[in-house]
């Protein structure tokens, strides 16, 4: 595929959008990759990292191996993701702490539109696909109701395996990798490491993520190649069930004290904005949800135009 510099800049911007989504515990960068039209190319490119690639590197040189890897695409995308995560970590953290309703409303609208977009990719719905979507929705909803681990571990081995598990969710549209990190009790240590430039923790996490990414991408590539409609149905249901996690209005059932001695929510449940204990900010929240929804429609139209 012949691409120009401006094409790689666009890919980098898509990577930044993926990175911004992955910072938020509830939104998947995989969803952004799917709706921006690069999901299957991403899976295919990552799956190219195998023994055959190293044989090509040895026998034919770096240039041919880089082309086989689709290296320019991956480099542009991951530079965008990395820049976004480093630059937006503090901003996202601030919004989560100070404007959670507006932030979650924006992403709720975005993810809601994503469900419609992914469902439209299925060539023909049937009873089996509906059952798969329903099961995917129930599974995702169940995951969103799980309680996070109380302890927060920043040991290298734990962060490594947390990265390997979380990356699977990061490239899977639906439950986000950040939310998996929350469940594992590794979200706060990783976010602190990003803010504090703790490169030991950052690179340990990246190493685990690379291991998980190389393994899981091959599974997803095979599913798309052999059972595309079934996979899309499962993803549609999975994202639908995950909406519970990013519902803007929550009631805190239990609290805990984190490693810095600060009292933070531990177990929450979704409530209606009318029974929310506090300022529901309903009007502004609805505007933010509509903005998120329209943003996906715009991205879809641009993708179709291209």
C-alpha positions in Angstrom: 0.0 0.0 0.0 1.5 3.3 -1.1 1.1 6.0 1.5 2.3 9.6 1.6 3.5 11.5 4.6 0.1 13.1 5.2 -1.4 9.5 5.4 1.0 8.6 8.2 0.2 11.9 10.0 -3.5 10.9 9.9 -2.6 7.4 11.3 -0.6 9.1 14.1 -3.7 11.2 14.9 -5.8 8.0 15.1 -3.2 6.6 17.4 -3.5 9.6 19.6 -7.3 9.1 19.7 -6.7 5.4 20.7 -4.2 6.5 23.4 -6.6 9.0 24.8 -9.4 6.4 25.0 -7.1 3.8 26.6 -6.2 6.2 29.5 -9.9 6.3 30.5 -10.9 3.2 32.6 -14.0 2.2 30.6 -13.3 3.1 27.0 -11.3 0.8 24.6 -8.7 2.0 22.2 -9.8 -1.0 20.1 -13.2 0.7 19.6 -11.5 3.8 18.2 -9.3 1.7 15.9 -12.4 -0.1 14.6 -14.4 3.0 13.8 -11.4 4.8 12.3 -11.0 2.0 9.8 -7.6 0.6 10.8 -8.6 -2.3 13.1 -8.0 -5.2 10.8 -4.8 -3.7 9.3 -3.6 -3.3 12.9 -4.2 -6.9 13.8 -2.6 -8.1 10.5 0.5 -5.9 11.0 1.0 -7.0 14.6 0.5 -10.7 13.6 3.4 -10.3 11.1 5.8 -10.3 14.1 6.8 -14.0 13.9 9.7 -16.2 13.1 9.2 -15.7 9.4 9.8 -11.9 9.9 13.2 -12.7 11.6 14.1 -15.0 8.7 13.3 -12.3 6.2 15.4 -9.9 8.3 18.4 -12.3 8.2 18.1 -13.3 4.6 16.8 -10.2 2.8 17.7 -7.3 5.1 16.0 -4.7 7.2 14.2 -2.9 4.3 12.3 -5.9 3.1 11.5 -7.1 6.7 10.2 -3.6 7.6 7.9 -3.6 4.6 6.7 -7.1 5.5 6.0 -5.9 9.0 4.1 -2.8 7.7 6.5 -1.0 9.9 5.6 2.6 8.8 2.0 2.0 9.7 2.8 0.5 13.1 5.4 3.2 13.9 3.1 6.1 13.1 0.3 4.5 15.1 2.3 3.7 18.2 4.1 7.1 18.2 0.6 8.6 18.3 -0.6 6.3 21.1 2.6 6.9 23.2 2.5 10.7 22.7 -1.2 10.8 23.7 -0.8 8.7 26.8 2.1 10.7 28.1 0.6 14.1 27.3 -3.0 13.4 28.3 -2.5 11.3 31.4 -2.6 14.3 33.7 -5.5 16.0 31.8 -7.6 12.8 32.0 -6.7 12.3 35.6 -7.9 15.9 36.3 -11.2 15.4 34.5 -11.8 12.1 36.2 -11.4 13.8 39.6 -13.1 17.1 38.9 -15.6 16.6 35.9 -16.4 12.9 35.9 -20.0 13.3 34.7 -19.1 15.4 31.7 -16.2 13.1 30.8 -18.2 9.9 31.1 -21.1 11.5 29.2 -18.8 12.3 26.2 -17.5 8.7 26.1 -21.0 7.3 26.6 -22.2 9.0 23.5 -19.1 8.0 21.6 -19.4 4.3 22.6 -23.1 4.2 21.9 -22.6 5.4 18.4 -19.8 2.8 18.1 -22.2 0.0 18.8 -24.4 1.1 15.9 -21.4 1.4 13.6 -20.0 -2.0 14.4 -23.4 -3.7 14.1 -23.8 -2.2 10.6 -20.6 -4.0 9.5 -22.4 -7.4 9.8 -23.5 -8.5 6.3 -26.6 -10.3 7.5 -28.0 -10.8 11.0 -29.5 -14.1 12.0 -30.7 -15.9 15.2 -27.2 -17.3 16.0 -25.6 -13.9 15.7 -28.2 -12.3 17.9 -27.6 -15.0 20.6 -23.8 -14.4 20.3 -24.4 -10.6 20.8 -26.7 -11.2 23.8 -24.1 -13.5 25.4 -21.3 -10.9 24.7 -23.5 -8.2 26.3 -24.1 -10.3 29.5 -20.4 -11.2 29.8 -19.3 -7.6 29.5 -22.0 -6.4 31.9 -20.8 -9.0 34.4 -17.2 -7.8 34.1 -18.3 -4.2 34.8 -19.9 -5.3 38.1 -16.8 -7.0 39.5 -15.0 -5.3 42.4 -11.4 -4.0 41.9 -8.7 -5.6 44.0 -8.1 -3.6 47.2 -4.3 -3.8 47.1 -2.4 -1.8 44.5 0.8 -3.5 43.6 3.7 -1.9 41.7 6.1 -4.9 41.7 7.8 -5.4 38.4 6.5 -9.0 37.9 2.9 -7.9 38.7 3.0 -4.9 36.4 4.4 -7.1 33.6 1.6 -9.6 33.8 -1.0 -6.8 34.3 0.3 -5.2 31.0 0.0 -8.5 29.2 -3.6 -9.0 30.3 -4.7 -5.4 29.9 -3.4 -5.1 26.3 -5.8 -7.8 25.2 -8.6 -5.6 26.3 -7.0 -2.5 24.8 -7.1 -4.0 21.3 -10.5 -5.6 21.8 -13.4 -3.2 21.2 -15.5 -3.1 24.4 -14.0 -3.3 27.9 -11.0 -1.1 28.1 -7.5 -2.1 29.1 -7.5 0.7 31.7 -10.6 -0.9 33.4 -8.9 -4.3 33.5 -6.0 -2.5 35.2 -8.4 -1.1 37.7 -9.8 -4.6 38.4 -6.3 -5.9 38.8 -5.3 -3.0 41.2 -2.6 -1.9 38.8 -4.2 1.2 37.2 -3.0 3.7 39.9 0.6 2.5 40.0 0.8 2.6 36.1 -0.8 6.1 36.0 1.5 7.4 38.7 4.5 6.0 36.8 3.4 7.9 33.7 3.0 11.1 35.7 6.3 10.6 37.6 8.3 9.4 34.6 9.1 6.2 36.4 10.6 4.5 33.4 11.3 1.2 35.2 7.6 0.6 35.7 6.7 2.1 32.3 9.1 -0.2 30.3 8.1 -3.2 32.4 4.5 -2.6 31.6 5.3 -2.1 27.9 7.2 -5.4 27.8 4.2 -7.3 29.3 1.9 -5.5 26.8 4.1 -6.5 23.9 3.9 -10.2 24.9 0.1 -10.0 25.3 -0.3 -8.1 22.1 1.7 -10.5 19.9 -0.3 -13.5 21.3 -3.8 -12.1 21.3 -3.6 -10.3 17.9 -3.1 -13.6 16.1 -6.3 -15.0 17.7 -8.3 -12.0 16.7 -6.9 -12.0 13.1 -7.9 -15.7 12.8 -11.4 -15.0 14.1 -11.9 -12.1 11.6 -10.5 -14.2 8.7 -12.8 -17.2 9.5 -15.8 -16.0 11.5 -16.0 -12.3 10.8 -19.8 -11.9 11.3 -19.7 -14.0 14.5 -16.8 -11.9 15.8 -18.5 -8.6 15.0 -21.7 -9.8 16.7 -19.7 -10.7 19.8 -18.0 -7.3 19.8 -21.4 -5.5 19.3 -22.7 -7.2 22.4 -19.5 -6.8 24.3 -19.5 -3.0 23.8 -23.2 -2.8 24.6 -22.7 -4.6 27.9 -19.7 -2.3 28.7 -21.9 0.8 28.7 -22.7 0.1 32.4 -19.1 0.9 33.2 -19.1 4.4 31.6 -22.6 5.4 32.7 -22.0 9.0 34.0 -24.1 8.8 37.2 -22.8 6.5 39.9 -23.6 5.9 43.5 -20.7 5.0 45.7 -21.5 2.0 47.9 -18.1 1.5 49.6 -14.9 3.6 49.9 -11.3 2.7 50.5 -8.1 4.5 51.3 -5.4 4.4 48.6 -1.7 4.2 49.0 -1.5 8.0 49.4 -4.0 8.0 52.3 -6.8 9.5 50.1 -10.3 8.2 50.4 -11.5 7.1 47.0 -14.6 5.1 45.7 -14.3 1.3 45.8 -17.6 -0.1 44.8 -20.1 1.9 42.7 -23.5 1.2 41.0 -25.2 3.1 38.2 -28.2 5.3 39.1 -30.5 7.6 37.2 -29.5 11.3 37.0 -32.8 12.1 38.9 -31.7 10.0 41.9 -28.1 11.1 41.7 -26.8 12.5 45.0 -25.4 15.8 43.9 -25.5 18.1 40.8 -26.4 15.8 37.9 -25.4 18.4 35.3 -28.0 16.8 33.1 -28.2 19.5 30.4 -24.4 19.7 29.8 -24.0 16.0 30.1 -26.6 15.4 27.3 -24.7 17.9 25.2 -21.4 16.1 25.8 -23.0 12.8 25.0 -24.4 14.2 21.7 -21.0 15.6 20.8 -19.4 12.1 21.4 -22.2 10.5 19.3 -21.8 13.0 16.4 -18.0 12.6 16.5 -18.4 8.9 15.6 -20.8 9.7 12.8 -18.3 12.2 11.4 -15.5 9.7 11.6 -17.7 7.1 9.8 -18.5 9.6 7.0 -14.8 10.5 6.6 -13.9 6.8 6.4 -16.6 6.1 3.8 -15.4 9.2 1.8 -11.8 7.9 1.9 
